[in-house]
Amino acid sequence: MSLFPADNGENDLFISRTDSDNPLGTHASFSFELEGKVWPTVEHYFQSMKFTDENRQEKVRVAATPALAGKLGRKRHKSLRRDWKQVRETVMTRGVYVRCRTHPELAEELLNTGDQKIVENSNFDYFWGCGRDRRGENRYGKVLMNVRSKLREEQAENL
């Protein structure tokens, strides 16, 4: 076996961000505290951070389900952050990282993926996912791999 396998996707880990049963997804029900509030899921946090209006943020934070939080977050209002496109990856990374630090079993799950390329398997999302033709940016997969690297660094420092 080669140390540098061809990137043909055979060993890639395909996940769905919206699969609530997948602990690496944004809909997985693992709460965490960030920005002085408790967030039921990464999806709630991410969608809420799109807004500058605290009332709108709170409405998203307390949404009954991650899907509803997503729906509320997709509603375009005047209060959408002007810098959203610049900060959205940072927001997603913070949510995923803090959730992993809050729930060690999630950090372990992510670390157990080894060096696998993680792919957000979405036919329709070409930013967060790989898109139908696999040419998408896969930003969510990259967020997970970056958090995995950070957790690995912290683990090595504590040895």
N, C-alpha and C positions, 0 to 999 in steps of 0.2 A: 504494500500500500504506500502510495506517495505521501510525503509530508505536505505537499501542495497539490491537493486534488483540483481537478478542473472545476470551474464554477458552472457546472451543468445543472445545478439545482437538485441533484439526487440526494444530497445530505442536508438540504435546507430544512429548517423547521417552519412550517406554514401554520400560522395562527390567525384567528379572527379577533380583532380588537373588541368586537361587540358580543363575543361569546361569554356569557356570564359564568359558565362552568370552567372556563380556562383561567387559571389564576394569573396569567400574564396579560389578560385582556383588561381594557379600561372599565368594563362593566362588572368585573369580579367584585363581589361584595366584601371588601376588606377596608374598613374605615381607617382614617388617619387624621392627624391634626396638622394643620398648616395655615398660615396667615391668621392665627388666633381662632380658628374654627375647626370643627370636626366635619370631615367630608365622608359621605357614605361610600363613594367610589372615586376612582381617578376621573371618570367621565363627568361626575358632578363638579369636581374641582376645575377641570379643564374648561367645560362649557361656561361655568360661572365667571372664570377669569377673562372671558371675552368682553365683559362689561365694566364700565367705570361706575355705573350707578349701583350703589350698595343694595337698594331694594330689589333690583333685578338680579343681582348676584345671589341674594338670599333666596329669592323665589326659585332659582335654579338649584341652589344647594339643598333645599328641603324637598325637591321634587320626589315623588313616590318611587320612581324607578330611574335607572340610568338612561333608559330610552326616552323617558319624558324630559330628563335633564338635557339630553341631546336635542330634542325637538325645541325646547325653550331656548337653547343656545344657538340654534340655527335661525331663529327669528331675528331679522336684521332691524335694529332700532337705532335711533340717534346715539344711544349710549355705547355702541360698540367702540372698543378702544381703537384709537387712530393707529396705534403701533402694533396691532394684533398680528399682522403678518410677520413682523420682526421678532415678536416675543413668543409666538405660539409653541415653537419647539422647546424653548426654555421652560415654559409653563408645563408642558407635557412631561419633560424630563424631571422637573421638581416633583410633580405628583407621583410619578412612577418610583423615583428614588426614595422619597419619604415613606411611601407605602411599603417598599421593601425593607427599609430600616425599622419601620413599625412592626412588621410581621416577618420575623426571621425565616419562617417557612417559605415565604415568597422569594426572599433573597436566595435561599437554598435552591428553590425550583429554577430560578433564573441562572444561577451558577451551574446547576446540573446540565444546562444546555451545552456546556463545554465551549467549543469554538464554532458551533454550528451557526450558520447564517440564519437569522430570524427574519421571516418575511410575513408582513401583514397581507394576508391573502384576500384582497378586495378587488372585485372586477370593476368597481365603479370609482374608487378613490385612487387617483394617480399621484396624490401628494403623500398621504399617510400610508397608502398601500402600494401594491405592485401593479394594479390595473389589470385589465383583461388581457393585454398583450405582454404582461410581465416587464414593461418598460417604465413603470411608475417609479417614483422616487423612494418608496418604501421608508418614509421618515419614521414611522412608528417602530418598524423593525430596527432601524438604526438607533432610535432612542433606547430600546431595550438592550441592544448590544453595548451602547455607551454606558448605561447604568451597570450592566454586567461587568464591564471593565473597571469601573469605579469601585464596585463591591469587591472585585478581585484584588485591586490595589490595597483597599482597606484591610482585607483579610491577610494579605502578605505583611502589612505593617504591624499587625497584631501577633505575628508568630514569634 
